[in-house]
Each structure stands twice: as structure tokens, then as C-alpha cells.
Amino acid sequence: MLNKLVKTADLYDCQVPYLKELFEQNEYPWEMLPKIKDWILKLIEEGLPEFTELKPGVWVGKDVKIANFVTIEAPAIIGHGTEIRPGAYIRGNVITGSNCVMGNSSEFKNCILLDRVQVPHYNYVGDSVLGNKAHMGAGTICSNLKSDGKPVVIHGDEDFVTGLRKIGGILADGADAGCGCVINPGTVIGKGTTIYPLTSLRGVYPANSIVKAQNVVVTRKEEV
């Protein structure tokens, strides 16, 4: 049976110094979402070594590349070596690790990106947590609000009533969603799992799998 694991420790190996404690404190990743703003403000108040204040409430690390026509609203912390491409809109309550790509014409709001996350083209990431080396193909979006407006329920090996109206995508370390996917509210994608393009995702997908369609999931064969 494919295990649909959803605990923070099952999904992420957080080595970002200023995020590690937050990940350790919360058993489930969606529990971090309402805390992102206060966590960023706490980090700013305590001081961020080797970070520079770009404008009030916005701090960037070393070697961050910011293209023209980028909008960054406070509060936000952008990790070392991250590239923000033209037209990106960072709406506040956004914190990233190092060497991420925040793509052209992409929007980010109330989300966490760990190290080396790539969200490169025409994406929406709201109320989401993206793990190390997670990747979203061009045009893939995290839908964060159910059509009926009711709180999101995570359907894993058991059901988790989150009490939150807005939860986007929970992408574990190494998760890779192909181009044109819709990640419906509260979808969890396990470690190292690949999603075929143009898939509408709903529910919890196990680690080390290939998702060919919403209900067609196969275990990834180990490479020789």
C-alpha cells in the first residue's frame, strides 16, 4: 500500500538556519501557514546576518538577483543567491531559502520556499510550502481556496481537518509538477514524486512516485 504521509518530518529536511526551528515546531506543514508573517517579523527584529534591507520589511541575502519590473511587498525575506525574474509579484509573507528561482510573471503570497526551489514561469504560489529542489513547470498553479469557501481537509492515511480556508500546495523535497498542472487546495505531493503535465491534483500523493493522472499513481523504479 502506498503511504500517504503528511507530517512535516516526512516531507522536508529543512536546513535553512532561519526556518529550521519553525519546521521543527510544527507537526504538520499547513500549521506553519498562519505563522509565516509573525515568523518573518521576528527574524527581522532579531537581525539577519549577511542580509540587507532592500526597503522597510524586505530583506535580501547575498547575491540575490532582482530583475526589472519586480514588485516585493513586505514582509519578505529572500534567501542568498535567489533569482527573481521580470514581472514577479511577491505579495508579502514570503520567505525563501537559498538559490531559488522566482519566475517571470509569477505571483507568491504567504508561502515558504526551502533551498533551490524553482518556480520559473507563469506560476501562482499562495498559502503553500515548497521543499528543497521542488519544481513547478510553466503555468502550474497552487489553487488555495475551495469553491465553497469551506476549511480545507487533508485526505491522507487519515483525514485532517485543518480549520484553514486557504491552503495551496504542500510540495515535499524534490517534488516536480509538470507544466500546466492545477494543484487543488490542500494537495500534498510526497518526496521525489513527479507529476505528468496538465494534471489536476487533489489529495495526498505518496513519495517516490509518478503521477500520470489524478488517480493513476505508480511507484518510481529505482535507477540502476
VENNOR-V705087 format. One record per helix or strand of 2 or more residues. SS is the DSSP state (H for helix, E for strand). FROM is the first residue (numbers start at 1). TO is the last residue. If there is no record, write none. Layout:
# VENNOR-V705087
SS&FROM&TO, SS&FROM&TO
This chain:
# VENNOR-V705087
H&8&11, H&20&25, H&29&46, E&52&55, E&58&60, E&65&66, E&71&72, E&76&78, E&83&84, E&89&90, E&94&96, E&101&104, E&107&113, E&118&121, E&124&130, E&135&136, E&141&142, E&153&155, E&159&161, E&169&171, E&176&177, E&182&183, E&187&189, E&194&195, E&200&201, E&204&205, E&209&213, E&216&219
